[in-house]
Amino acid sequence: MTAAGMNSSQAYLDEEKAWNDVAALMKELVSNTEAYDDHLQAEIDQGNALKDSLSNEKQSLHSRAQQISSTINAQIEAETAAFESESNELATQIRTVQSMEQTLEQETKRFAHLTAEQTNIQQSIDTYKSEASDEVNAIDEIEISHMKQLKRNRRAISMYAQMTNIKWDYSQTDVLAGEVSLPKTFEHRRFCVEKDLGDVEIAERIWGIIEG
């Protein structure tokens, strides 16, 4: 083999080796690329799964948040209604207490007024009792005097009746009526006296008729 042929063969071998190296490198690169693609796809799938999981978790959290919000709103409404009811009841009780206090104040003033009136009335009663006692004593004295005078008049009338022969007219039921004889003139005189008069007045009237 000539030197030129040897050189040509060597060049061919070198070129073939170079191509083989390039092919091996390309094969390794393709293998690495496929492995990277598989890894990248796995990460993408994992990311999508995580995204779906996060979306589901977000929906779950949103649903739970709505439930919690609804529960809280319901509790707030219930507490608000209860507070309004208690406030209304408290306002009613306050008005009732104010009315009772006003009534108590009025009754206290009324009681003080009645107490003052009772004191005045009691003082007046004591005064009237004292005055009435004096009047009763005076009336008793007058009555005693009238009774004494009545007894004297009755005795005198009895004596004059015996002397003048008083005749009673019992047919007159509404009045005391009759006839007396006057001893000085020996005449008869009729008389009529109301029954509703007292004994003293009746005796005095008959006595006046007898004496002329």
N, CA and C of each residue as an Amber inpcrd file, in Angstrom:
protein
   636
   0.8720000  -1.1820000   0.0000000   0.0000000   0.0000000   0.0000000
   0.9040000   1.2260000   0.0000000   0.4700000   2.0920000  -0.8030000
   1.2760000   3.2960000  -0.9210000   1.0210000   4.2040000   0.2490000
   1.8450000   5.1690000   0.3250000   1.6900000   6.1500000   1.4290000
   0.4230000   6.9300000   1.2600000   0.0920000   7.1950000   0.0100000
  -1.1480000   7.9640000  -0.2030000  -2.3580000   7.1500000   0.1810000
  -2.3010000   5.8500000  -0.1470000  -3.4460000   5.0110000   0.2230000
  -3.5760000   4.8840000   1.7210000  -2.4190000   4.7660000   2.3210000
  -2.4540000   4.6480000   3.7810000  -3.0140000   5.9200000   4.4100000
  -2.6050000   6.9950000   3.8490000  -3.1160000   8.2610000   4.3940000
  -4.6170000   8.3710000   4.1820000  -5.0620000   7.9100000   3.0080000
  -6.5060000   7.9680000   2.7260000  -7.2710000   7.0670000   3.6620000
  -6.7440000   5.8950000   3.9110000  -7.4260000   4.9580000   4.8270000
  -7.4820000   5.5260000   6.2450000  -6.3450000   6.1140000   6.5920000
  -6.3020000   6.6890000   7.9550000  -7.3050000   7.8240000   8.0810000
  -7.4290000   8.5930000   7.0500000  -8.3840000   9.7130000   7.0710000
  -9.8100000   9.1870000   7.1480000 -10.0230000   8.1220000   6.3970000
 -11.3680000   7.5380000   6.4320000 -11.6840000   7.0250000   7.8170000
 -10.6690000   6.3440000   8.3710000 -10.8740000   5.7950000   9.7210000
 -11.1140000   6.9240000  10.7310000 -10.3190000   7.9610000  10.5360000
 -10.5050000   9.0840000  11.4720000 -11.8940000   9.7200000  11.3010000
 -12.3220000   9.8590000  10.0780000 -13.6500000  10.4400000   9.8180000
 -14.7550000   9.5460000  10.3510000 -14.5790000   8.2490000  10.1350000
 -15.5950000   7.2930000  10.6190000 -15.6720000   7.3350000  12.1390000
 -14.4920000   7.4120000  12.7230000 -14.4560000   7.4710000  14.1850000
 -15.1470000   8.7440000  14.6690000 -14.8610000   9.8120000  13.9320000
 -15.4800000  11.0760000  14.3190000 -17.0090000  10.9900000  14.2120000
 -17.4600000  10.3800000  13.1080000 -18.9050000  10.2200000  12.9370000
 -19.4800000   9.2980000  14.0160000 -18.7390000   8.2770000  14.3020000
 -19.2110000   7.3640000  15.3640000 -19.3040000   8.0970000  16.7050000
 -18.2580000   8.9410000  16.9230000 -18.3050000   9.7160000  18.1790000
 -19.5050000  10.6670000  18.1960000 -19.7340000  11.2970000  17.0250000
 -20.8770000  12.2060000  16.9230000 -22.1760000  11.4500000  17.1130000
 -22.2710000  10.2490000  16.4810000 -23.4920000   9.4430000  16.6060000
 -23.7140000   9.0220000  18.0540000 -22.5900000   8.6160000  18.7050000
 -22.7090000   8.2120000  20.1150000 -23.1490000   9.3920000  20.9670000
 -22.5330000  10.5620000  20.6340000 -22.8970000  11.7660000  21.3870000
 -24.3620000  12.1290000  21.1610000 -24.8060000  12.0260000  19.8780000
 -26.1910000  12.3240000  19.5590000 -27.1310000  11.3420000  20.2550000
 -26.7120000  10.0660000  20.2440000 -27.5320000   9.0440000  20.9030000
 -27.6490000   9.3280000  22.3970000 -26.4920000   9.7050000  22.9840000
 -26.5110000  10.0230000  24.4240000 -27.3650000  11.2580000  24.6760000
 -27.2290000  12.2350000  23.7450000 -28.0030000  13.4590000  23.8920000
 -29.4940000  13.1710000  23.7750000 -29.8510000  12.3190000  22.7900000
 -31.2630000  11.9590000  22.6280000 -31.7610000  11.2250000  23.8590000
 -30.9120000  10.3210000  24.3720000 -31.2990000   9.5570000  25.5670000
 -31.4920000  10.4910000  26.7580000 -30.5390000  11.4300000  26.8780000
 -30.6570000  12.3840000  27.9880000 -31.8900000  13.2760000  27.8090000
 -32.1270000  13.6480000  26.5350000 -33.2890000  14.4980000  26.2580000
 -34.5840000  13.7660000  26.5840000 -34.6480000  12.4880000  26.1900000
 -35.8530000  11.7050000  26.4910000 -36.0380000  11.5490000  27.9980000
 -34.9240000  11.3030000  28.6840000 -35.0100000  11.1690000  30.1450000
 -35.4680000  12.4910000  30.7740000 -34.9200000  13.5930000  30.2310000
 -35.3140000  14.9090000  30.7440000 -36.7800000  15.1840000  30.4600000
 -37.1690000  14.7860000  29.2040000 -38.5760000  14.9720000  28.8540000
 -39.4830000  14.1720000  29.7850000 -39.0550000  12.9190000  30.0510000
 -39.8680000  12.0990000  30.9720000 -39.9270000  12.7360000  32.3630000
 -38.7740000  13.2200000  32.8120000 -38.7250000  13.8670000  34.1310000
 -39.5700000  15.1390000  34.1400000 -39.4190000  15.9120000  33.0260000
 -40.1900000  17.1450000  32.9220000 -41.6850000  16.8560000  32.8710000
 -42.0600000  15.7960000  32.1250000 -43.4710000  15.4220000  32.0400000
 -43.9910000  14.9800000  33.4040000 -43.1080000  14.2480000  34.1110000
 -43.5010000  13.8120000  35.4610000 -43.7210000  15.0210000  36.3710000
 -42.8080000  15.9990000  36.2540000 -42.9750000  17.2040000  37.0630000
 -44.2180000  17.9790000  36.6470000 -44.4600000  18.0110000  35.2940000
 -45.6670000  18.6880000  34.8120000 -46.9170000  17.9950000  35.3450000
 -46.8910000  16.6400000  35.2450000 -48.0380000  15.8860000  35.7730000
 -48.2090000  16.1280000  37.2730000 -47.0690000  16.1360000  37.9540000
 -47.1290000  16.3840000  39.3990000 -47.6590000  17.7960000  39.6760000
 -47.2070000  18.7550000  38.8590000 -47.6920000  20.1280000  39.0110000
 -49.1840000  20.2340000  38.7370000 -49.6300000  19.5100000  37.6510000
 -51.0630000  19.5280000  37.3480000 -51.8770000  18.8900000  38.4710000
 -51.3160000  17.7660000  38.9870000 -52.0040000  17.1030000  40.1020000
 -52.0700000  18.0260000  41.3190000 -50.9410000  18.7240000  41.5780000
 -50.9210000  19.6680000  42.6890000 -51.8930000  20.8210000  42.4480000
 -51.9470000  21.2550000  41.1560000 -52.8720000  22.3210000  40.8070000
 -54.3120000  21.8810000  41.0290000 -54.6220000  20.6360000  40.5600000
 -55.9790000  20.1140000  40.7750000 -56.2850000  19.9800000  42.2650000
 -55.2580000  19.4890000  42.9990000 -55.4470000  19.3270000  44.4460000
 -55.6900000  20.6800000  45.1140000 -54.8760000  21.6770000  44.6770000
 -55.0630000  23.0170000  45.2320000 -56.4290000  23.5890000  44.8630000
 -56.8590000  23.3230000  43.6050000 -58.1780000  23.7950000  43.1830000
 -59.2790000  23.1450000  44.0130000 -59.1460000  21.8200000  44.1920000
 -60.1380000  21.1190000  45.0200000 -60.1200000  21.6320000  46.4600000
 -58.8930000  21.8470000  46.9690000 -58.7630000  22.3530000  48.3380000
 -59.3510000  23.7620000  48.4510000 -59.1200000  24.5470000  47.3570000
 -59.6700000  25.8950000  47.3390000 -61.1920000  25.8510000  47.3580000
 -61.7630000  24.9670000  46.5170000 -63.2200000  24.8230000  46.5020000
 -63.7410000  24.3380000  47.8490000 -62.9960000  23.3810000  48.4440000
 -63.4000000  22.8700000  49.7550000 -63.3420000  23.9760000  50.8090000
 -62.2190000  24.7510000  50.7430000 -62.0910000  25.8570000  51.6910000
 -63.1750000  26.9100000  51.4630000 -63.4770000  27.1720000  50.1850000
 -64.5290000  28.1450000  49.8730000 -65.8860000  27.6710000  50.3910000
 -66.1380000  26.3510000  50.1810000 -67.3940000  25.7840000  50.6700000
 -67.4630000  25.8520000  52.1920000 -66.3470000  25.4890000  52.8360000
 -66.3080000  25.5520000  54.2990000 -66.4510000  26.9930000  54.7780000
 -65.8190000  27.9160000  54.0500000 -65.9230000  29.3310000  54.4170000
 -67.3630000  29.8130000  54.3000000 -68.0510000  29.3760000  53.2220000
 -69.4570000  29.7480000  53.0710000 -70.3080000  29.1700000  54.1970000
 -70.0340000  27.8870000  54.5420000 -70.7800000  27.2670000  55.6380000
 -70.5320000  28.0090000  56.9520000 -69.2440000  28.2920000  57.2030000
 -68.9010000  29.0110000  58.4370000 -69.5370000  30.4020000  58.4380000
 -69.4730000  31.0740000  57.2610000 -70.0780000  32.4030000  57.1530000
 -71.5820000  32.3390000  57.3780000 -72.2420000  31.3280000  56.7800000
 -73.6850000  31.1690000  56.9710000 -74.0090000  30.9080000  58.4320000
 -73.2000000  30.0210000  59.0550000 -73.4170000  29.7140000  60.4770000
 -73.2350000  30.9600000  61.3380000 -72.1520000  31.7060000  61.0470000
 -71.8810000  32.9220000  61.8200000 -72.9880000  33.9530000  61.6150000
 -73.4250000  34.1090000  60.3410000 -74.5040000  35.0620000  60.0590000
 -75.7920000  34.6670000  60.7760000 -76.0810000  33.3370000  60.7630000
 -77.2750000  32.8620000  61.4640000 -77.1620000  33.1380000  62.9620000
 -75.9550000  32.8760000  63.5180000 -75.7560000  33.1520000  64.9420000
 -75.8790000  34.6450000  65.2340000 -75.3140000  35.4710000  64.3170000
 -75.4030000  36.9220000  64.5070000 -76.8580000  37.3780000  64.4660000
 -77.6160000  36.8480000  63.4900000 -79.0340000  37.2050000  63.3940000
 -79.7980000  36.7660000  64.6380000 -79.4920000  35.5270000  65.0970000
 -80.1670000  35.0300000  66.2990000 -79.8070000  35.8800000  67.5150000
 -78.5010000  36.1960000  67.6570000 -78.0720000  37.0150000  68.7860000
 -78.6540000  38.4250000  68.6880000 -78.7270000  38.9550000  67.4410000
 -79.3110000  40.2870000  67.2530000 -80.7850000  40.2950000  67.6370000
 -81.5160000  39.2520000  67.1830000 -82.9370000  39.1480000  67.5340000
 -83.1100000  39.0140000  69.0450000 -82.2490000  38.1710000  69.6540000
 -82.3330000  37.9960000  71.1090000 -82.0110000  39.3040000  71.8280000
 -80.9980000  40.0230000  71.3180000 -80.6250000  41.2980000  71.9260000
 -81.7550000  42.3090000  71.8000000 -82.3820000  42.3620000  70.6010000
 -83.5060000  43.2820000  70.4100000 -84.6670000  42.9210000  71.3290000
 -84.9260000  41.6050000  71.4530000 -86.0060000  41.1690000  72.3410000
 -85.7060000  41.5480000  73.7870000 -84.4540000  41.2910000  74.2180000
 -84.0730000  41.6440000  75.5830000 -84.1110000  43.1600000  75.7810000
 -83.6890000  43.9040000  74.7310000 -83.7180000  45.3670000  74.8310000
 -85.1480000  45.8690000  74.9710000 -86.0640000  45.2940000  74.1610000
 -87.4740000  45.6870000  74.2570000 -88.0480000  45.3370000  75.6260000
 -87.7010000  44.1300000  76.1040000 -88.1970000  43.7190000  77.4270000
 -87.6370000  44.6240000  78.5140000 -86.3350000  44.9560000  78.3750000
 -85.7190000  45.8480000  79.3590000 -86.3610000  47.2290000  79.3230000
 -86.6430000  47.7130000  78.1010000 -87.3020000  49.0190000  77.9760000
 -88.6840000  48.9870000  78.6190000 -89.4030000  47.8680000  78.4040000
 -90.7240000  47.7200000  79.0260000 -90.6110000  47.7100000  80.5490000
 -89.6190000  46.9660000  81.0560000 -89.4170000  46.9200000  82.5050000
 -89.0360000  48.2940000  83.0520000 -88.2150000  49.0270000  82.2900000
 -87.8220000  50.3660000  82.7280000 -89.0430000  51.2770000  82.8010000
 -89.8990000  51.2010000  81.7590000 -91.1200000  52.0160000  81.7780000
 -92.0200000  51.6210000  82.9450000 -92.1020000  50.2960000  83.2060000
 -92.9220000  49.8300000  84.3320000 -92.3800000  50.3580000  85.6560000
 -91.0450000  50.2840000  85.8140000 -90.4230000  50.7700000  87.0510000
 -90.6340000  52.2790000  87.1920000 -90.4800000  53.0180000  86.0770000
 -90.7070000  54.4620000  86.1250000 -92.1440000  54.7780000  86.5080000
 -93.1000000  54.0130000  85.9350000 -94.5060000  54.2140000  86.2810000
 -94.7450000  53.9070000  87.7550000 -94.1280000  52.8000000  88.2440000
 -94.2810000  52.4440000  89.6560000 -93.6650000  53.5140000  90.5520000
 -92.4870000  54.0430000  90.1450000 -91.8590000  55.0970000  90.9340000
 -92.7320000  56.3480000  90.9580000 -93.3250000  56.6800000  89.8040000
 -94.2180000  57.8370000  89.7520000 -95.4390000  57.6220000  90.6390000
 -96.0160000  56.3980000  90.5520000 -97.1660000  56.0800000  91.3990000
 -96.7860000  56.1300000  92.8760000 -95.5920000  55.5820000  93.1940000
 -95.1290000  55.6000000  94.5820000 -94.9520000  57.0300000  95.0740000
 -94.3890000  57.8870000  94.2150000 -94.2120000  59.2900000  94.5980000
 -95.5620000  59.9590000  94.8430000 -96.5160000  59.6890000  93.9410000
 -97.8520000  60.2650000  94.1120000 -98.5120000  59.7510000  95.3850000
 -98.3940000  58.4270000  95.6290000 -98.9980000  57.8500000  96.8350000
 -98.3160000  58.3810000  98.0900000 -96.9810000  58.6120000  97.9990000
 -96.2660000  59.1650000  99.1500000 -96.7680000  60.5730000  99.4670000
 -96.9270000  61.3880000  98.4120000 -97.4660000  62.7370000  98.6180000
 -98.8920000  62.6620000  99.1540000 -99.6800000  61.7430000  98.5780000
-101.0700000  61.5930000  99.0210000-101.1140000  61.1470000 100.4850000
-100.2180000  60.2000000 100.8540000-100.1810000  59.7280000 102.2400000
 -99.7940000  60.8640000 103.1800000 -98.7980000  61.6810000 102.7560000
 -98.3980000  62.8150000 103.5930000 -99.5520000  63.8030000 103.7450000
-100.2720000  64.0330000 102.6280000-101.4300000  64.9430000 102.6860000
-102.5150000  64.3870000 103.6060000-102.7870000  63.0660000 103.4600000
-103.8070000  62.4500000 104.3090000-103.3860000  62.4570000 105.7720000
-102.0750000  62.2460000 106.0060000-101.5790000  62.2740000 107.3820000
-101.7720000  63.6600000 107.9900000-101.4550000  64.6940000 107.1840000
-101.6600000  66.0610000 107.6730000-103.1400000  66.3280000 107.9270000
-103.9930000  65.8620000 106.9940000-105.4350000  66.0440000 107.1910000
-105.9150000  65.2960000 108.4300000-105.3810000  64.0610000 108.6110000
-105.7750000  63.2820000 109.7860000-105.3730000  64.0040000 111.0710000
-104.1630000  64.5970000 111.0520000-103.7200000  65.3480000 112.2280000
-104.6460000  66.5320000 112.4960000-104.9790000  67.2610000 111.4130000
-105.8930000  68.4030000 111.5700000-107.2680000  67.9520000 112.0510000
-107.7480000  66.8370000 111.4500000-109.0640000  66.3260000 111.8550000
-109.0500000  65.8880000 113.3090000-107.9450000  65.2170000 113.7150000
-107.8540000  64.7650000 115.1010000-107.8320000  65.9550000 116.0540000
-107.0890000  67.0030000 115.6450000-107.0800000  68.2110000 116.4720000
-108.4730000  68.8350000 116.5400000-109.1550000  68.8520000 115.3720000
-110.5230000  69.3920000 115.3610000-111.4430000  68.5430000 116.2230000
-111.2600000  67.1910000 116.1280000-112.0860000  66.2930000 116.9420000
-111.8620000  66.5530000 118.4240000-110.5850000  66.7150000 118.7900000
-110.2890000  66.9870000 120.2010000-110.9360000  68.3000000 120.6340000
-110.8380000  69.3100000 119.7220000-111.4690000  70.5970000 120.0480000
-112.9790000  70.4470000 120.1660000-113.5710000  69.7200000 119.1750000
-115.0250000  69.5150000 119.2060000-115.4390000  68.7220000 120.4330000
-114.6160000  67.7300000 120.8020000-114.9370000  66.9430000 121.9940000
-114.9760000  67.8320000 123.2240000-113.9620000  68.7090000 123.3060000
-113.9260000  69.6070000 124.4590000-115.1340000  70.5360000 124.4600000
-115.4180000  71.1110000 123.2480000-116.5810000  72.0010000 123.1610000
-117.8760000  71.2340000 123.3910000-117.9420000  70.0030000 122.7970000
-119.1570000  69.2010000 122.9710000-119.3510000  68.8160000 124.4250000
-118.2250000  68.5350000 125.0970000-118.3330000  68.1830000 126.5130000
-118.9060000  69.3450000 127.3060000-118.4170000  70.5550000 126.9630000
-118.9680000  71.7350000 127.6430000-120.4410000  71.9090000 127.3110000
-120.7820000  71.7140000 126.0010000-122.1820000  71.8570000 125.6070000
-123.0520000  70.7870000 126.2460000-122.5050000  69.5480000 126.3040000
-123.2700000  68.4710000 126.9370000-123.5160000  68.7830000 128.4030000
-122.4890000  69.2990000 129.0600000-122.6680000  69.6620000 130.4710000
-123.7290000  70.7450000 130.6130000-123.6650000  71.7330000 129.6660000
-124.6710000  72.8010000 129.7210000-126.0570000  72.2500000 129.4260000
-126.1300000  71.3440000 128.4060000-127.4240000  70.7370000 128.0800000
-127.9350000  69.9090000 129.2460000-127.0060000  69.1840000 129.8790000
-127.4150000  68.3860000 131.0400000-127.9810000  69.2810000 132.1340000
-127.3090000  70.4090000 132.3400000-127.8100000  71.3270000 133.3640000
-129.1870000  71.8660000 132.9880000-129.3300000  72.2240000 131.6590000
-130.6330000  72.7230000 131.2060000-131.6940000  71.6380000 131.3340000
-131.3070000  70.4070000 130.9380000-132.2690000  69.3020000 131.0110000
-132.6640000  69.0250000 132.4540000-131.6770000  69.0730000 133.3420000
-131.9920000  68.8670000 134.7630000-132.9440000  69.9510000 135.2520000
-132.6460000  71.1960000 134.8140000-133.5210000  72.2990000 135.2180000
-134.9270000  72.1060000 134.6590000-135.0020000  71.6840000 133.3520000
-136.3130000  71.4490000 132.7390000-137.0550000  70.3010000 133.4240000
-136.2950000  69.2630000 133.7850000-136.9280000  68.1290000 134.4540000
-137.5140000  68.5590000 135.7960000-136.7370000  69.3890000 136.4920000
-137.2520000  69.8900000 137.7710000-138.4950000  70.7360000 137.5350000
-138.4080000  71.6070000 136.4960000-139.5580000  72.4500000 136.1880000
-140.7300000  71.6100000 135.7270000-140.4270000  70.5470000 134.9280000
-141.4870000  69.6620000 134.4440000-142.1930000  68.9740000 135.6080000
-141.3930000  68.5200000 136.5600000-141.9970000  67.8720000 137.7230000
-142.9010000  68.8570000 138.4610000-142.4050000  70.1000000 138.5970000
-143.2290000  71.0980000 139.2820000-144.4930000  71.3830000 138.4820000
-144.3110000  71.4830000 137.1330000-145.4790000  71.7550000 136.2880000
-146.4740000  70.6040000 136.3370000-145.9250000  69.3800000 136.2960000
-146.8180000  68.2240000 136.3410000-147.5970000  68.1960000 137.6540000
-146.9000000  68.5000000 138.7300000-147.6000000  68.5300000 140.0210000
-148.6480000  69.6410000 140.0210000-148.2480000  70.7890000 139.4710000
-149.2030000  71.9070000 139.4420000-150.3850000  71.5760000 138.5490000
-150.0700000  70.9760000 137.3430000-151.1580000  70.6060000 136.4320000
-152.0640000  69.5670000 137.0730000-151.4210000  68.6310000 137.7740000
-152.2260000  67.6080000 138.4390000-153.1600000  68.2400000 139.4680000
-152.5840000  69.2030000 140.2030000-153.4150000  69.8730000 141.1950000
-154.5120000  70.6790000 140.5140000-154.1270000  71.4080000 139.4400000
-155.1300000  72.1930000 138.7360000-156.1220000  71.3040000 138.0200000
-155.6230000  70.1450000 137.5530000-156.5420000  69.2110000 136.8930000
-157.6070000  68.7400000 137.8690000-157.1650000  68.5010000 139.0830000
-158.1450000  68.0950000 140.0830000-159.1030000  69.2420000 140.4030000
-158.5090000  70.4590000 140.3880000-159.3350000  71.6080000 140.7340000
-160.2080000  72.0370000 139.5540000-159.6590000  71.9820000 138.3510000
-160.3880000  72.4820000 137.1750000-161.0720000  71.3740000 136.4180000
-160.7770000  70.1220000 136.7770000-161.4320000  68.9850000 136.1280000
-161.1400000  68.9710000 134.6190000-159.8220000  68.7700000 134.2570000
-159.4240000  68.6810000 132.8420000-160.0590000  67.4400000 132.2440000
-160.6740000  67.6530000 131.1060000-161.2770000  66.5420000 130.3780000
-160.5270000  66.3750000 129.0540000-159.9900000  65.1960000 128.8510000
-159.2120000  64.9420000 127.6210000-160.1290000  64.4580000 126.5180000
-159.8510000  64.9390000 125.3160000-160.6060000  64.5150000 124.1380000
-159.7740000  63.4510000 123.4220000-160.0790000  62.1970000 123.7300000
-159.2700000  61.1070000 123.1670000-159.5890000  60.8180000 121.7020000
-160.6170000  61.4780000 121.1740000-160.9160000  61.2780000 119.7520000
-159.8960000  61.9830000 118.8570000-159.1980000  62.9660000 119.4360000
-158.1520000  63.6620000 118.6770000-156.8430000  62.8780000 118.8280000
-156.5450000  62.0620000 117.8130000-155.3620000  61.1840000 117.9190000
-154.0660000  61.8800000 117.5220000-154.1810000  62.9480000 116.7270000
-152.9660000  63.6060000 116.2370000-152.4630000  64.6870000 117.1810000
-153.3180000  65.1480000 118.0860000-152.9420000  66.2230000 119.0050000
-153.4400000  65.8740000 120.4030000-152.9310000  66.6430000 121.3700000
-153.4330000  66.5450000 122.7420000-154.5380000  67.6010000 122.8880000
-155.7470000  67.1420000 122.9910000-156.8910000  68.0700000 123.0460000
-157.7610000  67.7530000 124.2610000-158.4810000  68.7790000 124.6700000
-159.3690000  68.5780000 125.8120000-160.0220000  69.8940000 126.2270000
-160.4830000  69.9170000 127.4690000-161.2010000  71.0890000 127.9860000
-160.8140000  71.2930000 129.4400000-160.5970000  72.5670000 129.8260000
-160.2680000  72.8870000 131.2160000-161.2980000  73.8890000 131.7500000
-161.4530000  73.8090000 133.0480000-162.3520000  74.7630000 133.7220000
-161.4970000  75.7910000 134.4340000-161.7400000  77.0610000 134.1560000
-160.9590000  78.1220000 134.7770000-161.5760000  78.4530000 136.1300000
-160.8140000  78.2730000 137.2140000-161.3870000  78.4540000 138.5430000
-161.8080000  79.8860000 138.8440000-161.1150000  80.8700000 138.2460000
-161.4490000  82.2570000 138.5650000-162.7560000  82.6850000 137.9180000
-162.9750000  82.2590000 136.6930000-164.1600000  82.7050000 135.9410000
-165.2160000  81.6180000 135.8370000-164.8660000  80.4170000 136.2700000
-165.7750000  79.2720000 136.2000000-166.2550000  79.0030000 134.7590000
-165.3670000  79.2940000 133.8250000-165.7070000  78.9990000 132.4340000
-164.8570000  77.8220000 131.9550000-165.3140000  77.2250000 130.8570000
-164.5970000  76.0930000 130.2730000-163.9050000  76.5440000 128.9810000
-162.6730000  76.1190000 128.8430000-161.8960000  76.5210000 127.6580000
-161.2440000  75.2770000 127.0400000-161.4450000  75.1800000 125.7190000
-160.8320000  74.0400000 125.0210000-159.3630000  74.3670000 124.6910000
-158.5690000  73.3010000 124.5950000-157.1490000  73.4770000 124.2450000
-156.7450000  72.3860000 123.2510000-155.7090000  72.6900000 122.5310000
-155.1660000  71.7390000 121.5360000-153.6540000  71.9760000 121.4390000
-152.8870000  70.9420000 121.7380000-151.4150000  71.0430000 121.7510000
-150.8320000  69.9320000 120.8880000-149.8180000  70.2850000 120.1020000
-149.1820000  69.2760000 119.2380000-148.4780000  68.2190000 120.0780000
-148.5910000  66.9810000 119.6210000-147.9810000  65.8820000 120.3690000
-146.4550000  65.8600000 120.2640000-145.9350000  66.4080000 119.1500000
-144.4890000  66.2890000 118.9510000-143.7000000  67.2930000 119.7870000
-144.4040000  68.1230000 120.5940000-143.6920000  69.0290000 121.4850000
-143.1630000  68.2600000 122.6810000-142.1560000  68.8360000 123.3180000
-141.6260000  68.1920000 124.5010000-142.5650000  68.3380000 125.6920000
-142.2990000  67.5460000 126.7160000-143.1520000  67.5870000 127.9070000
-143.1690000  68.9720000 128.5380000-142.0090000  69.6380000 128.5230000
-141.9240000  70.9630000 129.1410000-142.8050000  71.9470000 128.3970000
-142.7250000  71.9480000 127.0500000-143.5250000  72.8800000 126.2590000
-145.0220000  72.5770000 126.3910000-145.3600000  71.2710000 126.3860000
-146.7770000  70.9000000 126.5550000-147.3080000  71.4080000 127.8930000
-146.5090000  71.1860000 128.9650000-146.9420000  71.6300000 130.2940000
-147.0660000  73.1440000 130.3500000-146.0820000  73.8440000 129.7180000
-146.1300000  75.3040000 129.7530000-147.3440000  75.8310000 129.0050000
-147.7000000  75.2090000 127.8680000-148.8570000  75.6850000 127.1010000
-150.1670000  75.4520000 127.8850000-150.3060000  74.2580000 128.4250000
-151.5210000  73.9860000 129.2150000-151.5760000  74.8980000 130.4360000
-150.4070000  75.0970000 131.0430000-150.3370000  76.0020000 132.1920000
-150.7720000  77.4050000 131.7990000-150.3160000  77.8630000 130.6120000
-150.7130000  79.1900000 130.1410000-152.2090000  79.2790000 129.9050000
-152.8210000  78.1760000 129.3520000-154.2720000  78.1790000 129.1200000
-155.0230000  78.2440000 130.4500000-154.5470000  77.4780000 131.4350000
-155.2160000  77.4460000 132.7360000-155.1380000  78.8090000 133.4150000
-153.9430000  79.4640000 133.3030000-153.7850000  80.7530000 133.9690000
-154.4750000  81.8720000 133.2020000-154.9540000  81.5460000 132.0000000
-155.6810000  82.5570000 131.2190000-154.7310000  83.4910000 130.5440000
